[in-house]
């Protein structure tokens, strides 16, 4: 259980660090990616980008 928690936290940290780089390739701007402003801060919910990146990761894992 603790291993999965560590993996999820590391993945979230990695994705938040790579957000600006991935936006150049269109991730975060796909249909189904939501951006809104609340409490004086901009929030992003990249649902479809997450699905696309998960499929790519699954394909890479299958071939490795």
N, CA, C and O atoms as a Maestro MAE file, in Angstrom:
{
 s_m_m2io_version
 :::
 2.0.0
}

f_m_ct {
 s_m_title
 :::
 protein
 m_atom[256] {
  # First column is atom index #
  i_m_mmod_type
  r_m_x_coord
  r_m_y_coord
  r_m_z_coord
  i_m_residue_number
  s_m_chain_name
  s_m_pdb_residue_name
  s_m_pdb_atom_name
  i_m_atomic_number
  :::
  1 25 0.817 -1.190 0.000 1 A "UNK " " N  " 7
  2 3 0.000 0.000 0.000 1 A "UNK " " CA " 6
  3 2 0.863 1.257 0.000 1 A "UNK " " C  " 6
  4 15 0.600 2.201 -0.745 1 A "UNK " " O  " 8
  5 25 1.889 1.262 0.837 2 A "UNK " " N  " 7
  6 3 2.735 2.449 0.929 2 A "UNK " " CA " 6
  7 2 3.527 2.662 -0.358 2 A "UNK " " C  " 6
  8 15 3.827 3.797 -0.728 2 A "UNK " " O  " 8
  9 25 3.869 1.551 -1.048 3 A "UNK " " N  " 7
  10 3 4.587 1.688 -2.325 3 A "UNK " " CA " 6
  11 2 3.735 2.410 -3.357 3 A "UNK " " C  " 6
  12 15 4.226 3.275 -4.082 3 A "UNK " " O  " 8
  13 25 2.440 2.048 -3.422 4 A "UNK " " N  " 7
  14 3 1.561 2.699 -4.393 4 A "UNK " " CA " 6
  15 2 1.380 4.169 -4.063 4 A "UNK " " C  " 6
  16 15 1.294 5.004 -4.963 4 A "UNK " " O  " 8
  17 25 1.324 4.486 -2.795 5 A "UNK " " N  " 7
  18 3 1.197 5.875 -2.393 5 A "UNK " " CA " 6
  19 2 2.432 6.668 -2.821 5 A "UNK " " C  " 6
  20 15 2.317 7.792 -3.309 5 A "UNK " " O  " 8
  21 25 3.601 6.080 -2.636 6 A "UNK " " N  " 7
  22 3 4.841 6.737 -3.048 6 A "UNK " " CA " 6
  23 2 4.877 6.920 -4.558 6 A "UNK " " C  " 6
  24 15 5.283 7.974 -5.046 6 A "UNK " " O  " 8
  25 25 4.452 5.892 -5.304 7 A "UNK " " N  " 7
  26 3 4.438 5.975 -6.770 7 A "UNK " " CA " 6
  27 2 3.481 7.059 -7.240 7 A "UNK " " C  " 6
  28 15 3.814 7.831 -8.139 7 A "UNK " " O  " 8
  29 25 2.301 7.126 -6.644 8 A "UNK " " N  " 7
  30 3 1.317 8.137 -7.041 8 A "UNK " " CA " 6
  31 2 1.836 9.542 -6.734 8 A "UNK " " C  " 6
  32 15 1.695 10.445 -7.558 8 A "UNK " " O  " 8
  33 25 2.426 9.729 -5.576 9 A "UNK " " N  " 7
  34 3 2.959 11.053 -5.213 9 A "UNK " " CA " 6
  35 2 4.086 11.444 -6.164 9 A "UNK " " C  " 6
  36 15 4.132 12.582 -6.630 9 A "UNK " " O  " 8
  37 25 4.989 10.522 -6.454 10 A "UNK " " N  " 7
  38 3 6.079 10.831 -7.385 10 A "UNK " " CA " 6
  39 2 5.551 11.138 -8.785 10 A "UNK " " C  " 6
  40 15 6.066 12.035 -9.453 10 A "UNK " " O  " 8
  41 25 4.531 10.408 -9.238 11 A "UNK " " N  " 7
  42 3 3.942 10.673 -10.550 11 A "UNK " " CA " 6
  43 2 3.295 12.051 -10.588 11 A "UNK " " C  " 6
  44 15 3.430 12.771 -11.577 11 A "UNK " " O  " 8
  45 25 2.598 12.422 -9.526 12 A "UNK " " N  " 7
  46 3 1.982 13.752 -9.481 12 A "UNK " " CA " 6
  47 2 3.020 14.856 -9.472 12 A "UNK " " C  " 6
  48 15 2.840 15.882 -10.129 12 A "UNK " " O  " 8
  49 25 4.103 14.660 -8.738 13 A "UNK " " N  " 7
  50 3 5.179 15.657 -8.711 13 A "UNK " " CA " 6
  51 2 5.823 15.770 -10.086 13 A "UNK " " C  " 6
  52 15 6.102 16.873 -10.555 13 A "UNK " " O  " 8
  53 25 6.057 14.641 -10.729 14 A "UNK " " N  " 7
  54 3 6.647 14.636 -12.069 14 A "UNK " " CA " 6
  55 2 5.727 15.318 -13.074 14 A "UNK " " C  " 6
  56 15 6.182 16.124 -13.886 14 A "UNK " " O  " 8
  57 25 4.436 15.000 -13.023 15 A "UNK " " N  " 7
  58 3 3.495 15.611 -13.965 15 A "UNK " " CA " 6
  59 2 3.359 17.118 -13.733 15 A "UNK " " C  " 6
  60 15 3.257 17.885 -14.691 15 A "UNK " " O  " 8
  61 25 3.357 17.539 -12.482 16 A "UNK " " N  " 7
  62 3 3.241 18.976 -12.235 16 A "UNK " " CA " 6
  63 2 4.492 19.712 -12.697 16 A "UNK " " C  " 6
  64 15 4.415 20.867 -13.115 16 A "UNK " " O  " 8
  65 25 5.636 19.054 -12.625 17 A "UNK " " N  " 7
  66 3 6.869 19.671 -13.114 17 A "UNK " " CA " 6
  67 2 6.945 19.723 -14.623 17 A "UNK " " C  " 6
  68 15 7.566 20.623 -15.188 17 A "UNK " " O  " 8
  69 25 6.317 18.764 -15.279 18 A "UNK " " N  " 7
  70 3 6.361 18.691 -16.741 18 A "UNK " " CA " 6
  71 2 5.170 19.357 -17.421 18 A "UNK " " C  " 6
  72 15 5.048 19.295 -18.644 18 A "UNK " " O  " 8
  73 25 4.303 19.983 -16.658 19 A "UNK " " N  " 7
  74 3 3.089 20.562 -17.230 19 A "UNK " " CA " 6
  75 2 3.398 21.599 -18.308 19 A "UNK " " C  " 6
  76 15 2.793 21.563 -19.379 19 A "UNK " " O  " 8
  77 25 4.311 22.509 -18.052 20 A "UNK " " N  " 7
  78 3 4.627 23.552 -19.034 20 A "UNK " " CA " 6
  79 2 5.209 22.938 -20.308 20 A "UNK " " C  " 6
  80 15 4.902 23.390 -21.411 20 A "UNK " " O  " 8
  81 25 6.034 21.928 -20.164 21 A "UNK " " N  " 7
  82 3 6.644 21.277 -21.329 21 A "UNK " " CA " 6
  83 2 5.590 20.510 -22.124 21 A "UNK " " C  " 6
  84 15 5.609 20.533 -23.354 21 A "UNK " " O  " 8
  85 25 4.666 19.828 -21.431 22 A "UNK " " N  " 7
  86 3 3.631 19.050 -22.116 22 A "UNK " " CA " 6
  87 2 2.603 19.945 -22.801 22 A "UNK " " C  " 6
  88 15 2.010 19.545 -23.802 22 A "UNK " " O  " 8
  89 25 2.385 21.150 -22.275 23 A "UNK " " N  " 7
  90 3 1.418 22.064 -22.902 23 A "UNK " " CA " 6
  91 2 1.876 22.489 -24.296 23 A "UNK " " C  " 6
  92 15 1.048 22.830 -25.140 23 A "UNK " " O  " 8
  93 25 3.177 22.473 -24.543 24 A "UNK " " N  " 7
  94 3 3.680 22.810 -25.886 24 A "UNK " " CA " 6
  95 2 3.220 21.793 -26.920 24 A "UNK " " C  " 6
  96 15 3.071 22.122 -28.097 24 A "UNK " " O  " 8
  97 25 2.993 20.552 -26.481 25 A "UNK " " N  " 7
  98 3 2.556 19.491 -27.380 25 A "UNK " " CA " 6
  99 2 1.042 19.324 -27.398 25 A "UNK " " C  " 6
  100 15 0.534 18.405 -28.040 25 A "UNK " " O  " 8
  101 25 0.315 20.190 -26.711 26 A "UNK " " N  " 7
  102 3 -1.136 20.166 -26.746 26 A "UNK " " CA " 6
  103 2 -1.788 19.490 -25.559 26 A "UNK " " C  " 6
  104 15 -3.012 19.527 -25.437 26 A "UNK " " O  " 8
  105 25 -1.012 18.872 -24.676 27 A "UNK " " N  " 7
  106 3 -1.612 18.256 -23.507 27 A "UNK " " CA " 6
  107 2 -2.055 19.341 -22.546 27 A "UNK " " C  " 6
  108 15 -1.346 20.324 -22.331 27 A "UNK " " O  " 8
  109 25 -3.225 19.158 -21.973 28 A "UNK " " N  " 7
  110 3 -3.795 20.175 -21.093 28 A "UNK " " CA " 6
  111 2 -4.745 21.093 -21.823 28 A "UNK " " C  " 6
  112 15 -5.413 21.920 -21.203 28 A "UNK " " O  " 8
  113 25 -4.815 20.957 -23.142 29 A "UNK " " N  " 7
  114 3 -5.731 21.769 -23.942 29 A "UNK " " CA " 6
  115 2 -6.648 20.903 -24.784 29 A "UNK " " C  " 6
  116 15 -7.282 21.396 -25.717 29 A "UNK " " O  " 8
  117 25 -6.726 19.625 -24.469 30 A "UNK " " N  " 7
  118 3 -7.604 18.710 -25.190 30 A "UNK " " CA " 6
  119 2 -9.039 18.883 -24.715 30 A "UNK " " C  " 6
  120 15 -9.275 19.397 -23.621 30 A "UNK " " O  " 8
  121 25 -10.013 18.452 -25.542 31 A "UNK " " N  " 7
  122 3 -11.399 18.481 -25.045 31 A "UNK " " CA " 6
  123 2 -11.519 17.562 -23.831 31 A "UNK " " C  " 6
  124 15 -11.067 16.418 -23.873 31 A "UNK " " O  " 8
  125 25 -12.105 18.039 -22.783 32 A "UNK " " N  " 7
  126 3 -12.210 17.272 -21.549 32 A "UNK " " CA " 6
  127 2 -11.219 17.719 -20.499 32 A "UNK " " C  " 6
  128 15 -11.243 17.220 -19.374 32 A "UNK " " O  " 8
  129 25 -10.350 18.648 -20.844 33 A "UNK " " N  " 7
  130 3 -9.432 19.244 -19.871 33 A "UNK " " CA " 6
  131 2 -10.057 20.547 -19.395 33 A "UNK " " C  " 6
  132 15 -10.338 21.446 -20.188 33 A "UNK " " O  " 8
  133 25 -10.264 20.633 -18.104 34 A "UNK " " N  " 7
  134 3 -10.968 21.777 -17.543 34 A "UNK " " CA " 6
  135 2 -10.002 22.710 -16.828 34 A "UNK " " C  " 6
  136 15 -9.103 22.267 -16.113 34 A "UNK " " O  " 8
  137 25 -10.200 23.999 -17.031 35 A "UNK " " N  " 7
  138 3 -9.466 25.034 -16.306 35 A "UNK " " CA " 6
  139 2 -10.493 26.003 -15.739 35 A "UNK " " C  " 6
  140 15 -11.404 26.434 -16.445 35 A "UNK " " O  " 8
  141 25 -10.345 26.338 -14.482 36 A "UNK " " N  " 7
  142 3 -11.247 27.302 -13.883 36 A "UNK " " CA " 6
  143 2 -10.516 28.066 -12.792 36 A "UNK " " C  " 6
  144 15 -9.461 27.655 -12.308 36 A "UNK " " O  " 8
  145 25 -11.104 29.176 -12.428 37 A "UNK " " N  " 7
  146 3 -10.517 30.039 -11.410 37 A "UNK " " CA " 6
  147 2 -11.416 30.011 -10.176 37 A "UNK " " C  " 6
  148 15 -12.617 30.270 -10.258 37 A "UNK " " O  " 8
  149 25 -10.811 29.693 -9.032 38 A "UNK " " N  " 7
  150 3 -11.563 29.671 -7.783 38 A "UNK " " CA " 6
  151 2 -10.621 30.044 -6.644 38 A "UNK " " C  " 6
  152 15 -9.451 29.661 -6.637 38 A "UNK " " O  " 8
  153 25 -11.136 30.777 -5.707 39 A "UNK " " N  " 7
  154 3 -10.377 31.202 -4.528 39 A "UNK " " CA " 6
  155 2 -9.111 31.966 -4.904 39 A "UNK " " C  " 6
  156 15 -8.100 31.879 -4.208 39 A "UNK " " O  " 8
  157 25 -9.167 32.717 -6.010 40 A "UNK " " N  " 7
  158 3 -8.031 33.530 -6.425 40 A "UNK " " CA " 6
  159 2 -6.891 32.740 -7.051 40 A "UNK " " C  " 6
  160 15 -5.772 33.241 -7.159 40 A "UNK " " O  " 8
  161 25 -7.164 31.530 -7.456 41 A "UNK " " N  " 7
  162 3 -6.127 30.682 -8.033 41 A "UNK " " CA " 6
  163 2 -6.681 29.952 -9.245 41 A "UNK " " C  " 6
  164 15 -7.871 29.645 -9.304 41 A "UNK " " O  " 8
  165 25 -5.814 29.675 -10.210 42 A "UNK " " N  " 7
  166 3 -6.232 28.936 -11.396 42 A "UNK " " CA " 6
  167 2 -6.041 27.440 -11.153 42 A "UNK " " C  " 6
  168 15 -4.955 26.999 -10.777 42 A "UNK " " O  " 8
  169 25 -7.099 26.668 -11.369 43 A "UNK " " N  " 7
  170 3 -7.080 25.226 -11.159 43 A "UNK " " CA " 6
  171 2 -7.213 24.526 -12.497 43 A "UNK " " C  " 6
  172 15 -7.920 25.005 -13.383 43 A "UNK " " O  " 8
  173 25 -6.536 23.395 -12.651 44 A "UNK " " N  " 7
  174 3 -6.597 22.616 -13.885 44 A "UNK " " CA " 6
  175 2 -6.965 21.180 -13.563 44 A "UNK " " C  " 6
  176 15 -6.435 20.589 -12.622 44 A "UNK " " O  " 8
  177 25 -7.870 20.625 -14.344 45 A "UNK " " N  " 7
  178 3 -8.235 19.216 -14.253 45 A "UNK " " CA " 6
  179 2 -8.035 18.588 -15.636 45 A "UNK " " C  " 6
  180 15 -8.975 18.548 -16.430 45 A "UNK " " O  " 8
  181 25 -6.842 18.104 -15.935 46 A "UNK " " N  " 7
  182 3 -6.560 17.549 -17.271 46 A "UNK " " CA " 6
  183 2 -7.002 16.089 -17.377 46 A "UNK " " C  " 6
  184 15 -6.168 15.185 -17.364 46 A "UNK " " O  " 8
  185 25 -8.306 15.860 -17.482 47 A "UNK " " N  " 7
  186 3 -8.845 14.504 -17.478 47 A "UNK " " CA " 6
  187 2 -8.476 13.758 -18.756 47 A "UNK " " C  " 6
  188 15 -7.935 12.655 -18.683 47 A "UNK " " O  " 8
  189 25 -8.750 14.325 -19.910 48 A "UNK " " N  " 7
  190 3 -8.466 13.604 -21.153 48 A "UNK " " CA " 6
  191 2 -6.965 13.511 -21.422 48 A "UNK " " C  " 6
  192 15 -6.507 12.522 -21.995 48 A "UNK " " O  " 8
  193 25 -6.203 14.503 -21.028 49 A "UNK " " N  " 7
  194 3 -4.750 14.420 -21.187 49 A "UNK " " CA " 6
  195 2 -4.178 13.293 -20.331 49 A "UNK " " C  " 6
  196 15 -3.246 12.603 -20.745 49 A "UNK " " O  " 8
  197 25 -4.739 13.109 -19.135 50 A "UNK " " N  " 7
  198 3 -4.296 12.028 -18.269 50 A "UNK " " CA " 6
  199 2 -4.594 10.677 -18.895 50 A "UNK " " C  " 6
  200 15 -3.775 9.762 -18.816 50 A "UNK " " O  " 8
  201 25 -5.757 10.544 -19.516 51 A "UNK " " N  " 7
  202 3 -6.104 9.283 -20.183 51 A "UNK " " CA " 6
  203 2 -5.165 8.993 -21.349 51 A "UNK " " C  " 6
  204 15 -4.731 7.856 -21.532 51 A "UNK " " O  " 8
  205 25 -4.853 10.009 -22.129 52 A "UNK " " N  " 7
  206 3 -3.948 9.832 -23.265 52 A "UNK " " CA " 6
  207 2 -2.548 9.438 -22.787 52 A "UNK " " C  " 6
  208 15 -1.938 8.518 -23.332 52 A "UNK " " O  " 8
  209 25 -2.046 10.132 -21.775 53 A "UNK " " N  " 7
  210 3 -0.722 9.805 -21.240 53 A "UNK " " CA " 6
  211 2 -0.698 8.414 -20.616 53 A "UNK " " C  " 6
  212 15 0.318 7.724 -20.694 53 A "UNK " " O  " 8
  213 25 -1.798 7.991 -19.998 54 A "UNK " " N  " 7
  214 3 -1.873 6.644 -19.428 54 A "UNK " " CA " 6
  215 2 -1.833 5.583 -20.521 54 A "UNK " " C  " 6
  216 15 -1.187 4.547 -20.362 54 A "UNK " " O  " 8
  217 25 -2.522 5.837 -21.626 55 A "UNK " " N  " 7
  218 3 -2.488 4.880 -22.739 55 A "UNK " " CA " 6
  219 2 -1.086 4.791 -23.334 55 A "UNK " " C  " 6
  220 15 -0.628 3.699 -23.671 55 A "UNK " " O  " 8
  221 25 -0.409 5.910 -23.466 56 A "UNK " " N  " 7
  222 3 0.962 5.911 -23.985 56 A "UNK " " CA " 6
  223 2 1.877 5.153 -23.041 56 A "UNK " " C  " 6
  224 15 2.712 4.366 -23.487 56 A "UNK " " O  " 8
  225 25 1.732 5.377 -21.742 57 A "UNK " " N  " 7
  226 3 2.554 4.673 -20.766 57 A "UNK " " CA " 6
  227 2 2.285 3.179 -20.787 57 A "UNK " " C  " 6
  228 15 3.212 2.384 -20.629 57 A "UNK " " O  " 8
  229 25 1.024 2.781 -20.980 58 A "UNK " " N  " 7
  230 3 0.684 1.365 -21.059 58 A "UNK " " CA " 6
  231 2 1.293 0.715 -22.293 58 A "UNK " " C  " 6
  232 15 1.765 -0.420 -22.225 58 A "UNK " " O  " 8
  233 25 1.288 1.422 -23.419 59 A "UNK " " N  " 7
  234 3 1.903 0.889 -24.640 59 A "UNK " " CA " 6
  235 2 3.413 0.737 -24.481 59 A "UNK " " C  " 6
  236 15 3.990 -0.262 -24.910 59 A "UNK " " O  " 8
  237 25 4.045 1.722 -23.868 60 A "UNK " " N  " 7
  238 3 5.487 1.647 -23.632 60 A "UNK " " CA " 6
  239 2 5.813 0.485 -22.695 60 A "UNK " " C  " 6
  240 15 6.775 -0.247 -22.923 60 A "UNK " " O  " 8
  241 25 5.010 0.315 -21.638 61 A "UNK " " N  " 7
  242 3 5.231 -0.768 -20.679 61 A "UNK " " CA " 6
  243 2 5.032 -2.131 -21.335 61 A "UNK " " C  " 6
  244 15 5.728 -3.089 -21.001 61 A "UNK " " O  " 8
  245 25 4.087 -2.219 -22.262 62 A "UNK " " N  " 7
  246 3 3.827 -3.494 -22.937 62 A "UNK " " CA " 6
  247 2 5.030 -3.896 -23.808 62 A "UNK " " C  " 6
  248 15 5.369 -5.077 -23.890 62 A "UNK " " O  " 8
  249 25 5.658 -2.929 -24.445 63 A "UNK " " N  " 7
  250 3 6.788 -3.240 -25.333 63 A "UNK " " CA " 6
  251 2 8.101 -3.388 -24.587 63 A "UNK " " C  " 6
  252 15 9.055 -3.947 -25.128 63 A "UNK " " O  " 8
  253 25 8.170 -2.905 -23.363 64 A "UNK " " N  " 7
  254 3 9.403 -3.025 -22.572 64 A "UNK " " CA " 6
  255 2 9.376 -4.256 -21.778 64 A "UNK " " C  " 6
  256 15 10.324 -4.538 -21.045 64 A "UNK " " O  " 8
  :::
 }
 m_bond[255] {
  # First column is bond index #
  i_m_from
  i_m_to
  i_m_order
  :::
  1 1 2 1
  2 2 3 1
  3 3 4 2
  4 3 5 1
  5 5 6 1
  6 6 7 1
  7 7 8 2
  8 7 9 1
  9 9 10 1
  10 10 11 1
  11 11 12 2
  12 11 13 1
  13 13 14 1
  14 14 15 1
  15 15 16 2
  16 15 17 1
  17 17 18 1
  18 18 19 1
  19 19 20 2
  20 19 21 1
  21 21 22 1
  22 22 23 1
  23 23 24 2
  24 23 25 1
  25 25 26 1
  26 26 27 1
  27 27 28 2
  28 27 29 1
  29 29 30 1
  30 30 31 1
  31 31 32 2
  32 31 33 1
  33 33 34 1
  34 34 35 1
  35 35 36 2
  36 35 37 1
  37 37 38 1
  38 38 39 1
  39 39 40 2
  40 39 41 1
  41 41 42 1
  42 42 43 1
  43 43 44 2
  44 43 45 1
  45 45 46 1
  46 46 47 1
  47 47 48 2
  48 47 49 1
  49 49 50 1
  50 50 51 1
  51 51 52 2
  52 51 53 1
  53 53 54 1
  54 54 55 1
  55 55 56 2
  56 55 57 1
  57 57 58 1
  58 58 59 1
  59 59 60 2
  60 59 61 1
  61 61 62 1
  62 62 63 1
  63 63 64 2
  64 63 65 1
  65 65 66 1
  66 66 67 1
  67 67 68 2
  68 67 69 1
  69 69 70 1
  70 70 71 1
  71 71 72 2
  72 71 73 1
  73 73 74 1
  74 74 75 1
  75 75 76 2
  76 75 77 1
  77 77 78 1
  78 78 79 1
  79 79 80 2
  80 79 81 1
  81 81 82 1
  82 82 83 1
  83 83 84 2
  84 83 85 1
  85 85 86 1
  86 86 87 1
  87 87 88 2
  88 87 89 1
  89 89 90 1
  90 90 91 1
  91 91 92 2
  92 91 93 1
  93 93 94 1
  94 94 95 1
  95 95 96 2
  96 95 97 1
  97 97 98 1
  98 98 99 1
  99 99 100 2
  100 99 101 1
  101 101 102 1
  102 102 103 1
  103 103 104 2
  104 103 105 1
  105 105 106 1
  106 106 107 1
  107 107 108 2
  108 107 109 1
  109 109 110 1
  110 110 111 1
  111 111 112 2
  112 111 113 1
  113 113 114 1
  114 114 115 1
  115 115 116 2
  116 115 117 1
  117 117 118 1
  118 118 119 1
  119 119 120 2
  120 119 121 1
  121 121 122 1
  122 122 123 1
  123 123 124 2
  124 123 125 1
  125 125 126 1
  126 126 127 1
  127 127 128 2
  128 127 129 1
  129 129 130 1
  130 130 131 1
  131 131 132 2
  132 131 133 1
  133 133 134 1
  134 134 135 1
  135 135 136 2
  136 135 137 1
  137 137 138 1
  138 138 139 1
  139 139 140 2
  140 139 141 1
  141 141 142 1
  142 142 143 1
  143 143 144 2
  144 143 145 1
  145 145 146 1
  146 146 147 1
  147 147 148 2
  148 147 149 1
  149 149 150 1
  150 150 151 1
  151 151 152 2
  152 151 153 1
  153 153 154 1
  154 154 155 1
  155 155 156 2
  156 155 157 1
  157 157 158 1
  158 158 159 1
  159 159 160 2
  160 159 161 1
  161 161 162 1
  162 162 163 1
  163 163 164 2
  164 163 165 1
  165 165 166 1
  166 166 167 1
  167 167 168 2
  168 167 169 1
  169 169 170 1
  170 170 171 1
  171 171 172 2
  172 171 173 1
  173 173 174 1
  174 174 175 1
  175 175 176 2
  176 175 177 1
  177 177 178 1
  178 178 179 1
  179 179 180 2
  180 179 181 1
  181 181 182 1
  182 182 183 1
  183 183 184 2
  184 183 185 1
  185 185 186 1
  186 186 187 1
  187 187 188 2
  188 187 189 1
  189 189 190 1
  190 190 191 1
  191 191 192 2
  192 191 193 1
  193 193 194 1
  194 194 195 1
  195 195 196 2
  196 195 197 1
  197 197 198 1
  198 198 199 1
  199 199 200 2
  200 199 201 1
  201 201 202 1
  202 202 203 1
  203 203 204 2
  204 203 205 1
  205 205 206 1
  206 206 207 1
  207 207 208 2
  208 207 209 1
  209 209 210 1
  210 210 211 1
  211 211 212 2
  212 211 213 1
  213 213 214 1
  214 214 215 1
  215 215 216 2
  216 215 217 1
  217 217 218 1
  218 218 219 1
  219 219 220 2
  220 219 221 1
  221 221 222 1
  222 222 223 1
  223 223 224 2
  224 223 225 1
  225 225 226 1
  226 226 227 1
  227 227 228 2
  228 227 229 1
  229 229 230 1
  230 230 231 1
  231 231 232 2
  232 231 233 1
  233 233 234 1
  234 234 235 1
  235 235 236 2
  236 235 237 1
  237 237 238 1
  238 238 239 1
  239 239 240 2
  240 239 241 1
  241 241 242 1
  242 242 243 1
  243 243 244 2
  244 243 245 1
  245 245 246 1
  246 246 247 1
  247 247 248 2
  248 247 249 1
  249 249 250 1
  250 250 251 1
  251 251 252 2
  252 251 253 1
  253 253 254 1
  254 254 255 1
  255 255 256 2
  :::
 }
}
